[in-house]
Amino acid sequence: MAAKKAAAKKAPAAKKAPAAKKRTPNASFMKEMTPSAALAEIVGAKPLPRTEVVKKLWAYIKKQGLQDAKNKRQINADDKLKPIFGGKKSVTMFEMTALVNKQLS
């Protein structure tokens, strides 16, 4: 029986996966896009990648305290954000990214 136990312990070692290549950013995210006039009031008029637009928008939301106190995923619109949010008083953070993409060209 000792021989069977010894054989069971000699399981083949799991092979390590080769080191993953460094992930390259998606080109469409890095492409500079021009914001609409309404969006330019918040992020500036010069062309920016989508990622930077969202970063600047979040900075504005946090600075103005527009995130809902109870539900942090909800963004309350002020006068500058209402045109971007299609006239809605409040949107979720997921809706916000879709609405912002419509404001970029």
Residue pairs with C-beta under 8 A, 6 or more apart in sequence:
28 50
29 49
29 50
29 51
30 49
30 51
31 49
31 50
32 47
32 48
32 49
33 47
33 48
33 49
33 50
33 53
33 104
33 105
34 45
34 47
34 104
34 105
35 43
35 44
35 45
35 47
35 48
35 53
35 103
35 104
36 84
36 103
36 104
36 105
38 80
38 83
38 84
38 103
39 53
39 84
39 100
39 103
39 104
41 80
42 56
42 57
42 60
42 80
42 81
42 84
43 52
43 53
43 56
43 57
43 60
44 56
48 56
50 100
50 101
50 104
53 100
53 104
54 97
54 100
57 96
57 100
60 66
60 80
61 67
61 75
61 81
64 78
66 75
66 76
66 77
66 78
66 81
67 74
67 75
67 76
68 74
68 75
68 76
68 90
73 92
73 93
73 94
74 90
74 91
74 92
74 93
75 81
75 85
75 90
75 91
75 92
75 93
75 96
76 89
76 90
77 84
77 85
77 88
77 89
77 90
77 91
82 88
82 89
84 99
84 100
84 103
85 91
85 95
85 96
85 99
86 99
91 99
